[in-house]
Amino acid sequence: MEKPQLGFWQVWNMSFGFLGIQFGWGLQMANMSAIYEYLGARPDQIPMLWLAAPLTGLLVQPVIGSMSDRTWGRLGRRRPYFLTGAILSSIALVLMPNSSALWMAAGLLWILDASINVSMEPFRAFVADLLPDEQRTHGFAMQSLFIGLGAVVASALPWLLTNVAGVASAAGHTIPVTVRLSFYVGSVAFLGAVLWTIVSTKEYPPEDLEAFRRMKAQRTGLVGGAREIGEAIAAMPATMRQLAPVQISTWFGLFCMWLYFPVAVARNVVGAPDETSPLYREGVEWAGLCFAMYSAVCFLFSFALPRIAQALGRRLTHALCLGAGALGLLSVAVIHDKHWLLLSMTGVGIAWASILAMPYALLSASLPAARTGVYMGIFNFFIVIPEILASLGFGWVMLHLLDNDRLAAVVAGGAFLALAALLVLRVQDVAAASPRAAA
């Protein structure tokens, strides 16, 4: 079926749910390491406590992708998963800041991440389902725009509640009131944004409904789904194989940043002696504002990204953007005034906009339409595997090689992004021959 070109507001509506999804990710990225330290965790314990995020992605995303490929009902193909994930995520966001022990916070992170993944993976396939090849870069860039906008608000919420709304939080080991309120706001935003996309966007039915039903009947249950995932891995397109080391290096770098940037700002830049100091809360809130900065840059840069990709090509565009992110993280090593961190995060924001769009735009042109969901889920392996390795092994590195230096971990993240920028230059863009494909 020839897919029609969609107008601006149609692409806007189909991507709007990512605004809510990013509230879930943004709140946990900016606050979870601090929540763990409030509850008594040491720096070398933090990677293991973050294991929930990548492990749930590894297990959930390919399964959900395969299931959504084989789903068709009153809500369509992908929208039932949007709704289920949004409801579960909203509940977990309400419960998370009320954790009273490390095991409770870690367990709720498992639930939250699994629920977010149920919503998020089908959103990636949604773009490939509804948009023709020449509009996919625009579609993924629109998702980046909403991810950036959502993360700006989510990351800055505790700082805004303290410095604009005047909400007071006592220093000490208790999770601050501003963090609790931020998670409650995120719960409402997540569900509301996903509902907007569900109500405002319709899906195309399978071209051959009878053939679709036969395929669904042949691949029912966990065994059928596992067989399909295995077959898809064996037949993985060349572009996807080439993107694998790029994604692995990229997400090693991002994971280092997310784990240690907030606590590095509090300890190394602001100078908090421990987590009971008022300086610690100030530093974590400023780090949240820095995350909001890179998300704001992501939001703004997403408007320009399709034009840059059209002029330079998707591969070179992604390499340059990753290089900007690498410089941003490496520069943190020489910054002693917290305000200069906002400039560092400008580079990270440019990289983040491209990370959320360019790999998927490069990938989608090489995927068979009937397996878009399962391949998008498998592609997530190259995100979660480095995160799992970091969760299992980076604690040892922190303890024995970096002497629990949080700042050194952030700088290591910059080195990984620089490696990814070099590796992307060897990726083949199968749609590059078509001048409309990068539009």
N, C-alpha and C positions, 0 to 999 in steps of 0.2 A: 504494500500500500504506500502510495506517495504521501508523505506527511506534509500537511500545509504549513506555511510559515505562520508563526504566531505573533501577535502584536505585543507591544511593550507591556501593557497591563496584564495580558495573559501569562507572560513569562514571570512578571512580578508576582501574581497570585500563586502560581505553581511553586515558587521558591520561598514564599513568605514564611512557611513553616520552619525554615532553617533559622529564622530569628528566634523562635522559641527554643529549638534544639540547642542553639548556642548559649542560651541562658544556663542550661544544664551544664554544658562543658565549661563555659566561662567562670561560673561560680566555683566549680570544683578545682579548676586549674589555678585560680588566684587564691584559694582559701584552704584547700585540703592539707597541704604540707603544714601550714600554720595550725590548723585544727589538730593534726596529729601531735605537733609539739605542745600545744595547749594541754593535750591529754597525756603528755609525758614521754613522747617518742624521742629517741636520739637521732642525729642526722644519718647514721649508717643504717637505721631501721626504716627510714622513709621509703627507699626504693621498694622494699618488700611489701610495705603497706599499700603501695600503688599498684601492686600486681593485678588487682581486680580489673583495672581499666583495659589493659591489653589482652588479658586472658579471656574476658567476656567477649571482646571483639573477635578474637580468634575463633571462638566457639559459636557465637551467635550470628555474626554477619553472613558467612557463607550459607548457613542453614536457612536464615531468613531470606536471603537472596534466592535460593533454590525454591523455597516455599512460595515466595511472591511471584516467581516466574510461572508457577503452576496454579495460581489463584485467579479465579474470576467469579464475582458475585455482585450483589446489589451495590456495594461500595467500590467495585472495580478490582484492580489487581494489586496496587501498592497501598491504597488508602486504608484498608483494614489494619495494616501494620503501623501506619502513621498514628492511628487513633489508639491502638492498644499500647504502643510504647509511650505515647504522651500521657495517658492516664496513669500508668505505673510510675513514670518518671516524676510526675507532679507529686505523687504520694511520697516518693523517696526524698524529694527535695524538702518537703515539710519536716520529715523525720530526722534528716541528716544533722542539722545544727543542734539538735537536742540530744546528741550522743553523750553518754556519761562515761564511756570507757573506750580504749583503743579498739577492742574487738568489735564493739558496736559500730563505731565509725567505719572500720574496714568492711564489716559485713554489709552495711548500708551502701557503701561505695560499689560493692559487687552488684547489688540490686539496681542501683541507679545507672551504672554503666551498661548493664544488660538491657535495661529498659530504653535507654537512649539509643543503643545500637539497633533495637527493634524498629525504632522510628527512622533512624538516620540512613541505614543502608538502602531501603527502598527509595528514599529521596534522590540518591545518586542515579539509580536506574530510571527514575521518573523523567529526568532530562532526556536520556536516550530514547525512552518510550515515545515521548510527545514531540520532540523537536527534530527537524531534518538536520543532516550533517552540518550544513553551513551555519546553523544557529546554535550549535552545541557549545562552542566557546562562550558565546553570549549567555547561554543558559547557566553554565557552570560559574561564569563570572558574576551573574546575578545571585547565585547561591553564596558566593564569596562576599558580596555586598551585604547580604543579610547576616551572614556569620560575623562580619566585622561590626555591623551596627549592634547586633545582639551582645557581642562580647564587650563592646565599649560600655554599655550600660551595666552589664552583669559584673564586669571587673571593677568598675568604679563605684558600685553601689555602697559598699561599706564606707569608703572615703566620703562620698556625697552625704550619707546619713550622718556622719560625724561632723563634717565641716560646713555643710549647707543646711541640713535639717536640725543640727544641734543635738543629735541623740548621743547621750553619754554612755560609755561602757567602762566598767571597772577594770583595772589592770590585774593580772594574775593568771591563773591556770584555767579560768572559766572562759568558755567560748563567748566572745563579745555579743552584746545585744544587736549591734549593727550587722554582724554576720548572720545572726538568726533571721532578722527582718529581711535581709537580702535574699536568703533562700526562700522565704515565703513569697516574696514578689516574683522570684524566678519560677516558682511552681505555677502561679497564675498565668504568667507570660508564656510559658511552655505550652500549656494546654490551649490557651486562646489562639496563639499563632498557628498551631497545627490544625485546629478546627477551621481557621480561615481558609487554609489551602484545601482541606477536605470539602468544604462547602462550595468554594469558588472555582474548582478545577475538575473537569471530567476526564476520564480515561478512554482510550480507544479499546474496543473489544478485540480479541484475537482475530486475525484475518480469516482463518479457517477454524471455526469453533469446534467442529467435530474432530478434526485432527488434534486440536488442543486438548479436548476431553480424553482422547485415546492416549496422548502423551501423559496426561495427568494420572490416568488409571495405571499406566505402566510404572510410574515412579512415585508411588504412594509410600508413606511411612518413612522411618529413619533409614532403613536399608536402601530404599529407592533414592532418597536424597543423598546419602553417602556415596552411592554408585555414581550419581550424576556429578557430584563434586569431584570425585576421582577421575572420571572421564574428562571433565573440563580441564583439570590440572594437566593431564597427559596431552591434551590438544591445545595448550596455552599458546596464544599468538606470539610471534617474535617480538613485537613492540612491548608486550606485557613483560616478557622475560628481560628485555633491556631496561625497562623502567624499574625492575625489582631492586637492583643495587642503589639506584637513585633514591627510591623511597626509603630503603633501609637506612641509608646514611642520613637522610633528611630527618627521619623520625627519631633516630638516636639523638641528633642535635636538639630537636624540640623537647624531647623527654628530659634531657639534662636541664634545659631552661625551666620547664614547668615545675620540676621537682625542687629546684634549688634557687631560682631567681628571687622569689619573695623573701625567703629566709636569709639569702645572701645580702639583699638590700638592708634588711633589718640589722643583721650582725656586722657586715663588712663596710657598708656605706653610711648608714645612720649611726652605727656604733652601739647598739643595744647589748648590754652584758649578758642578758638571758631573757627568756620569754616572759618573765614576770615584770620586766621594766616597761614603763609607758613608751619608751623609745621603740620597743619591739612592735607594739601595735601600730605605732606611727609608721615604722618601716614597712610593715606588711601592707598597710593601707596605701602607702605610696607606691609600692610594687603593684598593687591592684590598679592604681592610676596609670602606671607604666604599661600594664597589660591593656588598659583601656586605650592608651595612646597607640599601641601597635594595631589594635583592632580598628581604631578610627582611621589610621593610615590605610589599613586593608580596605575599609569601606570606601574611602575616597579613590584609592588606586584602582579599585575594581571597575570604576567607570572608564578609566583609560586603558585597562589591560587588553580588551579585545582589539582596540586600534593598534596598540604596540605589537601584539601578536600577529596582526595582519601585516604590519610593516616589516617586522624582523623575523617572523616565523615563531611557532610555539616553542620549539626547542631552545633557540638562543634567548628568547624572552625569559624562559624559566631559569636558564643558567645565570643570566644577569641578576634576576631577582633573588635567587639563592645566594649569590655573591654579596648582595646588599645585606641580607640577613646575617651572613657570616661576619661581615665587618661590624654589624651592630652588636653581636654578642661578644666578639673579641674585644671591642672597645670598652666593655664593662670593667676589664682588668685595670684600666688606668683612670677610672672615674672616681672622684672622691666627693663631688658635690651631687646630691641626688637629682638636681634639676637637669643635669646633663644626660641623665639616663633616658629622658624623653627623646633626645636625639638618637640615642642608640636604638630605641624601640621604633624609630621611624624606618630604619633599615629592616628590622624584623617584620614590621607591618607590610612592607613591599614584598618580602619573601612569602609571608603568610597568605597574601592575596593570590599569589601565583601557585603556592602549594595546594590551595583549595580548588584551583581551576585547571591549571595547565596539565598536570598528569592525567586527569580524567578526560580532558579534551583530546590529548594524545592517544589515550587508550580507547576511547569509545568508538573511534572510526575503524578500529581493528577487530571489534567484537561482533559475533553473530547475533542477530536481533533476538532470537529465541532464547539465548543464554545470557542476556545482558545482566540480569539480576545476580545470577550465580557467579559470573566473572567479576562483577563489582565487589561481591563478598569475598572472593578469593584474593582480589587485589588488596583487600584490607590485611591479608597475611603479611604483606611487606611493610605494613605500619605496625602491627601488633607484635610481630616476632622480635624486632629490635627493642620494643618496649618491654617485652617479657624478659629478654636477655639482660636488659638494664635493671629491671626489677630484681632479678635473681642474683646478678653479679656485681652491680655497681655499688652496692653497700660494701662489699669487700674492697673494691677500688677506693672508695671514700675512706675506709678505716685504715687500710694498709699502705696506700700509695699517695693519697691526697690529704691525709691527716685530718679528715672531716672538714676540709676547707670548702665551704659552699661556693665561694667565688670561683675556685679552680674548676668546679663542675660546670658552671655556666660558660666559662671560656672553652672547655672541652666541647660543649655544644656548638660553639662557633666553628671549631675545627671540623666537626662533622658536616655542617652546612657547606663549608668550602669544598669538601670532598664531593658532596652531592652535586655542586655546581659544575665540577669537572666531569663527572660521570654522565650527566644528562646530555652532553654533547655527542655521545655515541648512540643516542636513541634515534630510531627511524620513525619519522612522522609519515604514516602511509597516506595521509590525506593532503600532504604538502603540495602535491602536483596540482590540486584544485585550488585556484585563487579564492574561491568562495568558502572553502572549508575552514579557514581560519577567521572568518568574519564573525 
